[in-house]
Amino acid sequence: MDARTGTPQPEILPPDSFPGPESPQQPRGWYPPPETTPHPPRQRHWAHAPATYWLVGINFAVYLFTLLQSGSLAGPAFYTNSLSFKLLCNGGFVLHYGEWWRVVTSIFVHFGWIHILSNMWCLWNLGLLGEPLLGEFGIVAAYLLTGVAGNLVSIVFHPTTYGEPGGILSAGASGAVFGLAGVLLMLLRSPLLPISQVELKKLRRSVWYFALINFVIDGGLWVAHTAIQIDNTAHLGGFLSGIALGLPLVPRIGAPRTTFVRRRAATVAVMAFVLLLLAWGLRAAYATAGS
């Protein structure tokens, strides 16, 4: 009951009679609480690629470690029997001494500032383009698998121990970078991508130019027998394995999540199994040749 008028008042007012700021039933200066609207879900920026950032960061961290090991800021020196030296790839050390970890560790090791800066620039750009299509797990798996594939192909052509004729030391992310380029060439052909065909053709053309220009530069350095030696077999192995990895994949953008996750898991598992078979075949062939 209203104390001033003596008229009964309901204890709970219906919504259509909710007193407003000018109602005499409310004290002066009272206003209803403002309406709140839920915030829309946060959209990821196109350049949100945490796995790519981590891969670049790990490469730089390993490079700084090799600088500390060599005691020189001009560039790492890989002294025999040092820990840095054991990270490099060599067919003889892998096949004869069973140091198979080298096919993985060497894709994070670089020989100088130009070597790492050029590789990381390529990895950064390809990763920003590829991670939205592959996902974080996919970009890491592609980097590791194609990098290892490039090293295994290199070992096929260079099985000799370092210090003997034909023995080489190889390292660098370039085999994996070529592998990412191969994967992207396949994924950018998908009709599921919500991008115009004109833009997709431009992107594919850019990736092709990257691969072809680098292959030409590598071939020129090899023919000229310069002081900078390029492991072309590792680059070719990474590129071809990237194409093979990308063929059965569907891009994360545009594809149903279950289809994408299932196809990605199966593709990575098959590629890993094939690389294990290749490693086993190399080991068996080397053991047979040495007996």
ChimeraX attribute file (.defattr): number of C-alpha atoms within 10 A of each C-alpha:
attribute: neighborCount
match mode: 1-to-1
recipient: residues
	/A:1	10
	/A:2	10
	/A:3	8
	/A:4	6
	/A:5	7
	/A:6	8
	/A:7	8
	/A:8	9
	/A:9	10
	/A:10	8
	/A:11	7
	/A:12	7
	/A:13	10
	/A:14	9
	/A:15	7
	/A:16	6
	/A:17	7
	/A:18	11
	/A:19	16
	/A:20	12
	/A:21	14
	/A:22	12
	/A:23	11
	/A:24	9
	/A:25	10
	/A:26	12
	/A:27	10
	/A:28	10
	/A:29	7
	/A:30	12
	/A:31	12
	/A:32	9
	/A:33	6
	/A:34	6
	/A:35	5
	/A:36	6
	/A:37	6
	/A:38	5
	/A:39	6
	/A:40	6
	/A:41	6
	/A:42	6
	/A:43	6
	/A:44	8
	/A:45	7
	/A:46	10
	/A:47	12
	/A:48	12
	/A:49	20
	/A:50	14
	/A:51	18
	/A:52	23
	/A:53	14
	/A:54	12
	/A:55	20
	/A:56	20
	/A:57	13
	/A:58	14
	/A:59	20
	/A:60	18
	/A:61	14
	/A:62	17
	/A:63	22
	/A:64	16
	/A:65	16
	/A:66	26
	/A:67	20
	/A:68	15
	/A:69	17
	/A:70	17
	/A:71	12
	/A:72	11
	/A:73	13
	/A:74	10
	/A:75	18
	/A:76	22
	/A:77	19
	/A:78	18
	/A:79	12
	/A:80	9
	/A:81	8
	/A:82	13
	/A:83	13
	/A:84	23
	/A:85	18
	/A:86	18
	/A:87	23
	/A:88	25
	/A:89	29
	/A:90	28
	/A:91	31
	/A:92	22
	/A:93	20
	/A:94	22
	/A:95	21
	/A:96	15
	/A:97	10
	/A:98	12
	/A:99	16
	/A:100	15
	/A:101	14
	/A:102	22
	/A:103	25
	/A:104	19
	/A:105	20
	/A:106	24
	/A:107	27
	/A:108	24
	/A:109	29
	/A:110	25
	/A:111	18
	/A:112	17
	/A:113	14
	/A:114	11
	/A:115	15
	/A:116	21
	/A:117	13
	/A:118	12
	/A:119	20
	/A:120	23
	/A:121	12
	/A:122	18
	/A:123	25
	/A:124	17
	/A:125	12
	/A:126	19
	/A:127	30
	/A:128	19
	/A:129	17
	/A:130	25
	/A:131	25
	/A:132	18
	/A:133	23
	/A:134	26
	/A:135	20
	/A:136	16
	/A:137	13
	/A:138	21
	/A:139	24
	/A:140	18
	/A:141	19
	/A:142	26
	/A:143	26
	/A:144	23
	/A:145	24
	/A:146	36
	/A:147	34
	/A:148	28
	/A:149	33
	/A:150	31
	/A:151	29
	/A:152	26
	/A:153	21
	/A:154	25
	/A:155	25
	/A:156	16
	/A:157	13
	/A:158	21
	/A:159	21
	/A:160	20
	/A:161	19
	/A:162	16
	/A:163	10
	/A:164	9
	/A:165	9
	/A:166	12
	/A:167	18
	/A:168	21
	/A:169	17
	/A:170	24
	/A:171	26
	/A:172	25
	/A:173	30
	/A:174	31
	/A:175	32
	/A:176	31
	/A:177	28
	/A:178	33
	/A:179	35
	/A:180	33
	/A:181	28
	/A:182	26
	/A:183	27
	/A:184	28
	/A:185	22
	/A:186	20
	/A:187	24
	/A:188	23
	/A:189	16
	/A:190	18
	/A:191	15
	/A:192	15
	/A:193	18
	/A:194	10
	/A:195	12
	/A:196	9
	/A:197	13
	/A:198	8
	/A:199	11
	/A:200	18
	/A:201	13
	/A:202	11
	/A:203	16
	/A:204	18
	/A:205	13
	/A:206	14
	/A:207	19
	/A:208	16
	/A:209	12
	/A:210	14
	/A:211	19
	/A:212	12
	/A:213	11
	/A:214	16
	/A:215	17
	/A:216	11
	/A:217	12
	/A:218	17
	/A:219	16
	/A:220	13
	/A:221	15
	/A:222	16
	/A:223	10
	/A:224	10
	/A:225	11
	/A:226	10
	/A:227	8
	/A:228	10
	/A:229	15
	/A:230	20
	/A:231	22
	/A:232	19
	/A:233	19
	/A:234	30
	/A:235	29
	/A:236	20
	/A:237	23
	/A:238	36
	/A:239	27
	/A:240	20
	/A:241	28
	/A:242	30
	/A:243	21
	/A:244	18
	/A:245	25
	/A:246	25
	/A:247	18
	/A:248	13
	/A:249	24
	/A:250	26
	/A:251	29
	/A:252	22
	/A:253	16
	/A:254	15
	/A:255	16
	/A:256	12
	/A:257	12
	/A:258	10
	/A:259	13
	/A:260	19
	/A:261	19
	/A:262	12
	/A:263	16
	/A:264	24
	/A:265	14
	/A:266	13
	/A:267	19
	/A:268	18
	/A:269	12
	/A:270	13
	/A:271	19
	/A:272	18
	/A:273	12
	/A:274	13
	/A:275	17
	/A:276	13
	/A:277	12
	/A:278	16
	/A:279	20
	/A:280	12
	/A:281	12
	/A:282	20
	/A:283	16
	/A:284	13
	/A:285	12
	/A:286	16
	/A:287	12
	/A:288	9
	/A:289	8
	/A:290	8
	/A:291	5
